[in-house]
Amino acid sequence: MRMPKLFRGIVTVVCAVALAIGIAGCGGGEKEQFINIATGGTAGTYYPIGGAIAEVLNKSGMNASAQSTGASVANINMLKDKQVELAIVQNDITYYAVNGQEMFKEGGKIENLFGIASLYPETCQFVVREDSGIKSINDLRGKRVAVGAAGSGAEANARQILEAYGITYEDVEEQFLSFAEGAYAIKDSTVDAAFVTAGYPTASVQDVASQNKIRLLPVGDEQIQKLAEKYPFYTKTVVPAGTYQGFDEDVQTVSVMAILVANDKIDAALGEKLTKAIFDNLDKIAAAHSAAKSINKETALEALDFIKMNEGAVKVLK
């Protein structure tokens, strides 16, 4: 006897659902792990690098996506709240988070953070116009200095470097401006110096240098040693001559590191899998942004002494 058309349709749907359930059951109950990667603004460095990492993970059989965020501080909070599983963050911001300092002082230590790898240096740069007559950080006393947005990682870097020279905000006219704002202020001569922490060449510095001859202020050996003793996340860096237009000398300064951090949703097995995928495909990640050309296995465990490590990541990198 021929079934009514409507009844045949219902049977078809029920069978399809049953088949789907059966197929899922054949997978041994293994649940696919989504890896959400927090990056930064779409005009910055983190976003294209995070997108390239997501693409590499997807091609290696994982399910990853990169999302634009407010960068380091926001990313730490998203990891803490388990809104994402992986994030690119400055190592100094991570240090503050695991120790409950600076912008994380009120909320206390964040316990569910695990290091995956160091990526590339983000360089601390005090930028002045050459016609300002300012040649050293000591010369900033009494000057108008854009130190970064209030509560930002860059502002903490600026404050700490000034401190290494015995300079406090009482000795300068500090202005809490983002570097984009500080760059405009340098061009307009409404500040004497502006500070940025970013991979070089930094687009905002390039913009200033295209219109005005600039100078980067060096950080001396004695001050670098003081910084390293007090803040274990700083490393010595030399910005090479030719980095910026009209820039014809090497300048010694310090950097913090952009690092890859996970929370406890990434276990050792997945940590090993994703770390291997990243470091087997560094050429693809480097193609996304010039800063990523500095990522390499030899330095991937540097500047991470302060954080618990994902055991699977360490297995790949040691």
N, C-alpha and C positions, 0 to 999 in steps of 0.2 A: 504494500500500500504506500502510495507516494505521500511524504510528509508535507504539510502546509509550508509555504515559502517562509513565513515568519519564524516557524519553529526550526526549520533548517538553519536559518541565520543564527538563532540563539545557540543551537548545538555547535555550530562552527566557532563562535566566540568562546564558548566554554572549553572546547577542545584546544583552541589556541592558547588560552590561559593555562590550562593543565600542562600543555607541552612546554610552555615557558617556565613554569614552576619545576617541571621535571628536569629541564636543561640546567637550571640554576642549581638544583639539588645535586647534579652530577659533578659540580665543581668542587666537591669536598668541603663546602661550607666556607671557602676562603673569600673574604670580603676585600674588594678592591679599595686601595688606599688613595684617596685624593690628596694631592699635595698643592696647597695654596701657598704661593710665594709672595710675600709683601716686599715691595720695592721702594719707589719714591715717586716724585713728580714726573710727568711725561717728558719734560724738557731736561731732566737730569741724567745722571749716569746709571743709577740703580735700575731704572725702568727698562732700558734696552738690554742690559746685562741679565736682569731677572727674566726677561722674555726669552732670551737665548738659552738660559738654563732650563726654563720650562720646555722649550722646543726639544732640547737634547734629552730631557727625561722622558718626554712623550715618545720620541723615536726609540727609546730604550725600553719601551713596554710599560711605562708608568703613566699616570694620569695627572698632569700638572698644569697649573695656570698661574700667570703672573698678574698681579693687580697693582695699580697705581695707588700710592698712599702718601701720607705726610712724612715719610722717611723714618730715620732711626728711632726717635722717641716713640712715635706712633707704632712702629713695627714691633718694638719690645712689648708694648701694651697689648697688641694684637696676638703676639705669641703667648703672653701670660693668660689672656682670656680665651685662648684656643680658637680664635677666629681664623688663624692661619697656622700652617705647620712649619714653614720655613721663611726666613727673612734675611735680607741684606741689611747690615747694621754697622755703624762705626764701632770699633772695639772699645773706645773710651765710654761710649754710651752704654755698652753692654757691661763694662766694668762698674759703672755707677749703679746699674740695675741689680747686679748680683750682690753688690755691697750696700745697697740702700743709701746711696749718696746723691748729691746734687738734685736733679729734677725728680729722683725717686726716693728722696729722703723721707717725705711724708708717708708714702705708701709702704716703705720698708723693703727688705730684700725680696727679689723675685727668684723663686727656687726652681722653676721648671724650664730653665734655659740650658741648652747643650751646644757646645761648639761643634761645627762641622769642618770649617777650613778658613784660613786667612786668604783673602783674595788679592787686593792691590792697595797701595798706599793712597791716602787722602791727605794732601799736603797743606800744612798751615802756612798761609801767605799773608804777610803785612804788605799792603800795596800803597805806594805813595807816587805822586807825580814827581818827576825829576826836578821840575822847577820849584818844588817845595823847599829844597835845601836840606831835607831830612835824609840822613844817611845811615842811621842806626836806631835800634829800638830805644836806646837811652835818649835819643833826640825827641821822642814822643812826649816827654814831660811837658805839661802845659799846652799840648796840642789837642785838637778836636779829632777823636778817634772813633770810627764806626766799628764797634766790637762784635757785631752779630745781633740777631734777634734775641730779646730777653728770654732766658730759660733754654736757649738752644745749646747744642753741643759745641758749635763754633764759638759762642760767647764764653763758654767754660774754657775752651782752648786759649782764647785771647787773654783771658784773666790769668790763667796759669803761666803762660809765657811771660806776660808782664811781671808777674810775681817773681819769676826767676831772675829778673833784673832789679828787683826791689821796688817795682812800680805798682801802685794800687790805683783804683779809680779816683782817689783823692788827688792823684798827681796828674791826671789827664781830664779832659772834658769828654767823658764817654757818651756815645750816642748808640742806643740800641736799635740798630738798623740791620736788616737782612743784607747779604752782600749785594743783591740786585739793587737795593736802595742805596747802599754804600757806594756802589759803582757810579750811580748817577750823581751822588754827592761829591765824589772825587772829581768827576768831569766838570761839575759846577763850582768846584773849590769851596763848597760849604762844609767839607771835612778835610782834614789834612792827611788822614790815613784811613784805610778800610781793611778789615780782616775777613778772610775766607778760609774755610777748610774744605778742600775739594781736590779731586784728581787733576793733575795738570796735563796739558794746558786747559785752563778753566775758561769757559766761554765768556763769563762776565769780565774777567781780566783781559781777555783778548779784545773785548769791545772797548775797554778803557784804553788799551795800548794802541788801538787803531786810530785814536784821535789825540792821544797825549803820550809823550815819552814817559815811561814809568820806571820805577825801581822797586825791587823786592828787598825788604830789610832782612839781613842775615841773622841767624840765631847762633851765638858763639858756643864753643866747646864746653866752657864752664857752665853755661846755662842749660845746655843739653844734658849734661851730667846731673845737674840739680833736678831737672824735670824727670829724667829716667829713674832717679832714686826715689822720688816721691810718687810718680805716676807711671806704673809699669807698661802703659800702653803706648808710650811715645817711642819712635825710632828716628834715627838720624837720616836725613834725606838731602840730596843735592838736586836743585832744579837747574838743569843744564842751560848754558848759553844758547840763545836761539829759540827758547821755548815761546817767547812772546816777541812781537814785532819791536824792533829797536833794542832788543834785550841781548846784550853781548857779553855777559859774564855768568859763570856758575855762581849759584847762591846756596849756601848751606842753611837748612832749616830743619824742622821736625815734621813728622807725619803721624797720623793715627792710621789704622788699617780698616778698610772695609772688609767685613767678615761675614760668613754665612752661619746663621744660628738657627737651630731647630728647637722645638719644645718636646715634651715627653710623648707626643703622639707619633714621633718618628723613632721606632725601635732600632736596635742594633742592626738587624737584617736589612731593613729599608735604608738605614743610614749608610751601610756598606754599598748597597746597590746604587743609590743616587750619587754617592761620592765617586764611585768608579765611573759612572756614566759621565759625570762632569769632567773628570780629569782625563778621560779617554777622548774627549771631544773639545779640548781647549781651543783648537783652531776655529771651530764654529762659534764659540763664545767670544773670542777675540775679534771676530769679524763684526760683532754687534757694536763695539765701542773701543776706541784706542786704549782706554784705561785697562781693559781686560787683557791686554797683551802682557801685563805684568803678572798675571796669575800663573803660578807654576807649582809643581808638586814639592820642589825643594824648600820653598818658603811657606808651605801651606799650614804648617803647625806652629809658625812663629807668632808671637804676640797674643797667645791664647792661654798663658799659664794660669790666669785668674779664673777660668771657667771650667766647669765639668765638661768633658768631651763625650760625644757620641762614640761608643766603642766600635761600631762598624766603620765610621769614618776614619778613626785612628788606624784600624786594621789595614785600610787601603793606603793611607798616607805614610805609614812608618816604613 
